[in-house]
Amino acid sequence: MGVPQGSCLSNTLFSLLLNDLPSAISEAEIYMYADDVAAVVTAPTSYELEQKLNYTVQRLEWWFRLNGLALNREKTMFIVFQLNGASPPPYLVTVDDHTPLQIVQTTKLLGFHIDSALTWGYHIDELCSKLGRAHFALRRLASTASRSAVISCYFATVHSLLTYGVELWARAADAGRAFRMQKKAVRAIVGASDDAPCKELFKELNIMPLPCELIYQVALFTHKNLDAFRQRGVNPYRAMRSNKLAHLLVTPKHDLRKSERSVYVMGPSVYNRLPDAIKIDATSIVAFRLKLRKWLLDHAFYSLDEFYELPTQ
């Protein structure tokens, strides 16, 4: 309290103040980033879920009040995830003054528009809207600025939007709309017509198509977390002659079809398809990034199926 707004000290003190919030809420998993707080509550039945939700909200309000903070009633809401797309039961979640909290079908968290069925449709709608504005700006800029300047603007706008969380949403049913917007942006850079083929343009401009960006991020995540994936058992004498098998990962067991789009499930299948020159010969994470990016730029995959159909090397 009493720290001037915008000072460097206020960020540190705010983080220190909220540091013990997760330990104060026993019925939920608390995720925090700066002043965004999300509580995840799970329960086997609807009745227990409603009880846990109410308890969690009351504990949050109690903790905030004790620490000189206030729960923003207008911005505090809850979303019930149901992967079958059915409407949730009429839950009643209230705060201490019996004000009911709003239940929503979609909410924004750290730049992601998350919907109750995890289809990513709302997120892709917002993304395509932003990409449309960026495409218009690139088309106007290409007629007056140099190509290098337009490419720089592409990476500052279109690329940054497309790559943010691409490993989460790019396997959704509507992801193709974002890819089409990317191709429009690439055509705008070179002044090509709306129906011009783009594959060679991607290679010429050193821009990875959206499916390649997905492969890149999934492979990079897997490479950084190899210890989290169980590797196939190999005969040690055979491994001495060839270390290829030692680098094959096993896809984790999963029950839901939607889980197949998870980076944890996709990771081993994508990583196993990469050439050995990338997986084994790369001596550092920087070398892995450079080799992987060059390989993907050379192939410019337009779909995951095209990537999986490539013969293993």
C-alpha positions, 0 to 999 in steps of 0.5 A: 500500500502506498507504492506509486503506480507504475514503479518497479517496486510495485511489481515485486511487492505485488508478487510477494503479496500473492505468493501464499495464495495457492496454499490458502485455497485447499479445494482448487488448483490456483494458477497465477500470472501477474494479476490474473488468477484462475482457480481450477476445481474438479469433482466427480458429481455436479453437487460436489462441484457446486459445493467446491466452487462456492467454498473456493470463491468464499475462501478467495474473497476471505483471503483478498479481504485479509490482505487488503485486496478486493474481489472484482465481482464484475470480472469474476466468473466461472466456466464449466468444461464439458467436452460433449458440448452439453449445457451445464446444470444451473449451478449457483455460485455466490460470494459472501453477500449472496451475489451470484457469479456469472457462468460463461461459455467462453472466457479470456485468459492470458490472451486465449479465448477458452470455451467450455468445450475446448473447441478453440472456435472463439479463439480462432474467430478473434485471431482471424479478425486480428489477422485480417487487419494485419493483412490489410495493413501489409497490402497497403504497406507493400506498395510503398515500402521495401520487401524487407520492411514488409517482411519485418512487419509480417513477423511483428504482426502476423507471425507473433499472432499465429505462433502464440500458443499454436501448439494448443489451438492449431489442431482445432477444426477451424484452424484452417481459417487461420492458415488461409489468412496467413497465406493471404498475408504472404501473398500481400508481401509479394503483391501476388493475386488472391489465388496465387500458389503460396508454397514456393512463396513461403520458401522464398520468404523464409516463412514457415506455414502454420502446420510447420509452426505447429510441428516446430513448437511441438518438437521443441517442447518434446526435445526440452522435456525428453525426460517426461516421455518414456523411451522404448526399452532397447538391447544395450548391445544393439544400442551400441551399434545403433542409437536410433532406437534409443531416441524413439519415444512412446505416446502416452496412454489416453482415453479421450479422442480430444487428448490426441491433440494435446502436445503431450500425446502429439509430441512423441509421434512428431519427434519420432518422425524427425530426421536423425540429423536433427534429433541426434546430431544437434549438440544444443537446443540452439542447434536443434532449433536451427536444424529443425527450422531449416528442415521445415522451411525446406519442406513447407508442409501444408498439413500434418498428414503431409508431414506424417506421410514423409518417409522416415530418415 
